[in-house]
Amino acid sequence: MTTAYLSLGSNLGNRRVHLLAAIAQLRASRAIAQIRVAHFYETQPVGGVIQDNFLNTAVAVETELSADQLLESLHRLEYAEHRRRFVHWGPRTLDIDIIFFGDEHIHTDTLTIPHPEAANRKFVLVPLLEISGPDRQIQRQLADWLAETNDQTEIIKLGRDA
């Protein structure tokens, strides 16, 4: 089993419902043994596209899947929540990124781990730091990135099921 850290976000439709549906599907998966979920956070969009705020969270999962298999599974979850890829960094019903996959470093055409933008995004770092306690190496990396980031966007902590 490998511990994977995921970042989830939504800013179209019922954001809460999209995130909860994805979390429920992760919990129901036979390839996922454990799951830890961070609080939900209201966050400002990044990337320059004018759009509504996001609802974000992070999830840690124990999985028997490979990183590529997990990515395929996450794309199916996004599609089930009507995710369509029209505008880069644009609005979306559900976005799930793999930030860490064990201690692996992966660089392929379809997947880069650790996620290349994670260090620049408080909406990724803060929720992941919240659930990374059992993994001191990941927690240290996240804390370092958070201390060094230039991201000044506001994030507002909400409940675990906002």
N, C-alpha and C positions, 0 to 999 in steps of 0.2 A: 504494500500500500504506500502511496505517495501523498503527501500533504500538498494541496494546491490552494493558492490564495486567489480569490476572484473579486473583481470590482463590478458592481451592478449599478446601472442608472437608467432612469426613465424621465422623459419630459413631454410626452404626448399621451393624451387620453387620461385614464385613471392611473396615474403613476404608481400609487400604492398597490393597486390590484395587479399591475404588471410585475412588480417586484415580488409580491407575495406568491404569485403564480409560479414564478421561476424558482423561488426558494422551495415551494411545495414539490415541484418536479424534481429538484435536486435531492430532496429528502426521500422521495419515492423511488429514486433510481437504485437498481440492484448493484450498480457499480460504485455507489457512494456508501461508505460505512458510517461516517460521522460528519456532522456539520455544526459549525459555530457561525452565528450571525451577529453582525454589529448593529448598533442603533441605525436608524435612518437619519439622513442629513439633507437639508434643503441647501442647494448649492447653485451658484451662478454658472452659466455655460461658458465654455472656453472655445477658442478657435475663430472668433470673429463673426460667426453666423448669428444674426439676430433671431432669438428664440426664447421660449419660456425657461424658467429655472428648472433644474433637475431635482429629483429625489434620488439619492445615492445610498448605497450600503456596501458592505463587504462580507464575503463568506469564505470560510476555510473549510475545505472538504478533504476527507481521506478517500482516495480512489484507487481502484485497480486499473483504471484506464491509462493509456499512454497520453502524452500531452496532445498529440494530434487527434486521438479519439475523443478526448475531453473537449477540444476545440470544436469538433464536428457536433458533439452532443450539445454544446452551448449554442451553436448556430441554429440547431433545430429548436431549442427553447426560444431563441429570439424570433424565429420565423413563426412559431406557434402563437407568439404575442404580437404578430402582425408587423414585425420589424421589416422595413424596406430600406435599402441603401441607395438613396437618391443623391444626397448632398454630403460630402465629406465633413465630419464634425457637425452635421445638421441635426434637426430634431429626430427623436426616435422613441418608439414605444418601449423598447428594451435594448440595452447594450450590456453585454457581459464580456469582460476581458480577463484573461489569465495573466496575473501579475507575477506570481512565482509558481514554479512547479518543482517541489522538492528543492534540491540544490542544483538543479540542471540549468545550464546556459544553452539556449537553443536559438539558432539563427537560420531560418529557412525562408522560402518565398512567402509562406503563409503564416509563420509564427515566429515571434521573437520574445524570448524569456530570459531574464526579467523584462517586463514590458518596457519599451524604450521611453515612454512618456511618464511613467509612474512617478519618478522623482520630481517632476514639474507640476504635480497636481495634488493640492491639498485634499480635494474630494476623494482621492484614492488613498492617500497616505493616512489621514486621520482615522477613517473607519478600519483600515487594515491594522493600524497600530493597536486599536482597541481589542482586536481578537487574536493578536499574534503572541500574547503572553507566554504560551507554552513553548514557543520557538524563539529562544534568545537571539539567535543569529539573525533571523528575519526581523525581529523587533529592533535590534541594534541598527540594521540597515535602514529600516523605515524611519527611526528617530533621527539618524544622520541626515537622510534626505529631507525630512521635515525641517530640520534646523537650517539646512542650506537652500531650500527652495526660494525662488523669487515670486512664487504665486501669492498674491495678496487678496485673492477672492475670498468673500465671506462664506463661511459654511455654518449652518445652524443645526445643532444637534436636536433631534426629535426623539420619539419613542422607538422601541424595537420593531414596531409594526405601524409606524406613522400612518 
